[in-house]
């Protein structure tokens, strides 16, 4: 939660922008396949793996990158800060592999105004210490607010 919601992650933004710029120049599938072997693309993938992979099972990490997606809140332009706080995690009494959680994200926009946003979610840990599935719900519309602030 803290890795995803304390930010933005400037290194990720830099690597992501470079990878996406290179991807935009790939006009064919062959060019895209070749791009995936370049240092620009590998640095991007390696950084995501270094940041998150140790928390997940292999399948869970793939889901997190593609379905959640990872670093979603670090991809915005502009001047802003996010801080996760008030994290509460509880284990499900009937399914010991399932955890429910709530947390707050304080969003500071370019004008210096801070607004709290509530989140909730759940995780399934199928291996000791590894997340198989992770879902969270932006209850108060942080993504919407961030999108409105950049336009």
C-alpha positions in Angstrom: 0.0 0.0 0.0 2.7 2.4 0.9 4.8 1.7 -2.2 1.8 2.2 -4.4 0.3 5.3 -2.6 3.3 7.3 -1.4 4.4 9.3 -4.3 4.6 10.0 -7.0 7.5 7.6 -7.7 9.7 9.9 -9.8 12.0 7.1 -11.0 9.1 5.1 -12.2 7.7 8.1 -14.1 11.0 8.7 -15.8 11.5 5.1 -16.8 7.8 4.7 -17.9 7.9 7.9 -20.0 11.1 6.6 -21.8 9.5 3.2 -22.4 6.2 4.6 -23.6 8.0 7.0 -26.0 10.0 4.2 -27.4 6.8 2.1 -27.7 5.1 4.9 -29.6 7.8 4.6 -32.3 7.2 0.9 -32.7 4.8 0.7 -35.7 4.7 -3.1 -36.1 4.6 -6.1 -33.9 8.1 -7.0 -34.9 9.4 -3.5 -33.8 7.5 -3.9 -30.5 9.0 -7.3 -30.0 12.5 -5.9 -30.7 11.8 -3.0 -28.3 11.2 -5.4 -25.4 14.9 -6.5 -25.7 16.3 -2.9 -25.5 17.8 -1.4 -22.3 15.0 1.3 -22.1 12.3 -1.4 -21.9 14.3 -3.7 -19.6 15.1 -0.9 -17.2 11.4 -0.2 -17.0 10.5 -3.8 -16.4 13.3 -4.3 -14.0 12.3 -1.4 -11.8 8.8 -2.6 -11.5 10.1 -6.1 -10.5 12.5 -4.6 -8.0 9.8 -2.6 -6.5 7.0 -5.1 -6.2 7.8 -8.7 -7.3 9.1 -9.8 -3.8 5.6 -9.2 -2.3 3.8 -11.4 -4.8 3.6 -14.9 -6.1 4.6 -15.0 -9.8 1.0 -15.2 -10.9 0.0 -12.5 -8.4 2.7 -10.2 -9.6 1.5 -10.6 -13.3 -2.1 -9.8 -12.2 -0.9 -6.8 -10.2 0.9 -5.3 -13.2 -1.8 -6.0 -15.7 -5.1 -5.9 -13.8 -4.6 -3.5 -10.9 -2.3 -1.9 -12.6 0.8 -1.1 -10.6 2.0 2.5 -10.3 -1.4 3.8 -11.5 -1.2 6.8 -9.2 2.4 7.7 -10.2 1.6 8.2 -13.9 0.1 11.7 -13.6 1.7 14.9 -14.8 2.0 17.9 -12.6 3.0 18.7 -9.1 1.3 16.5 -6.5 2.0 14.3 -3.5 0.3 11.2 -2.2 0.8 9.8 1.3 -0.8 6.6 2.6 -1.8 6.5 6.2 -4.2 4.9 8.7 -3.6 1.4 7.2 -5.7 -1.2 8.9 -5.4 -4.9 7.9 -7.4 -7.8 9.3 -7.4 -11.5 8.5 -10.6 -13.2 7.5 -11.7 -15.6 10.3 -13.3 -18.1 7.9 -10.5 -18.0 5.2 -7.1 -17.4 6.7 -5.6 -16.7 3.3 -7.9 -13.6 2.8 -7.1 -10.2 4.3 -9.3 -7.1 4.2 -7.8 -3.6 4.6 -8.7 0.0 4.7 -6.4 3.0 4.4 -6.4 6.7 3.6 -4.5 8.6 1.0 -3.8 12.2 1.5 -3.6 14.0 -1.9 -1.8 17.3 -2.1 -2.4 19.1 -5.4 -0.3 21.7 -7.1 -2.0 24.5 -5.1 -0.9 22.8 -1.9 -4.4 21.8 -0.9 -4.6 18.5 0.9 -7.7 16.2 0.7 -8.1 12.8 2.2 -9.4 9.8 0.2 -10.6 6.6 1.6 -9.7 3.2 0.2 -10.6 -0.4 1.0 -9.6 -3.7 -0.4 -8.7 -7.3 0.0 -5.8 -9.5 -0.6 -5.3 -13.3 -0.9 -2.0 -14.7 0.3 -1.7 -18.2 -1.0 1.9 -18.7 -0.1 3.5 -17.6 3.2 4.1 -13.9 2.8 3.2 -13.7 -0.9 0.2 -12.0 -2.4 -1.8 -14.0 -5.0 -4.5 -11.4 -5.6 -4.9 -7.8 -4.6 -7.8 -5.5 -5.1 -8.5 -2.0 -3.8 -11.4 0.3 -4.2 -11.0 4.1 -4.5 -14.1 4.9 -2.4 -13.9 8.7 -2.7 -12.7 9.2 -6.3 -9.0 10.0 -6.0 -8.3 9.1 -9.6 -11.1 11.4 -10.7 -9.8 14.3 -8.7 -6.3 13.7 -10.0 -7.6 13.6 -13.6 -9.6 16.8 -13.1 -6.5 18.6 -11.6 -4.3 18.0 -14.7 -6.9 19.3 -17.2 
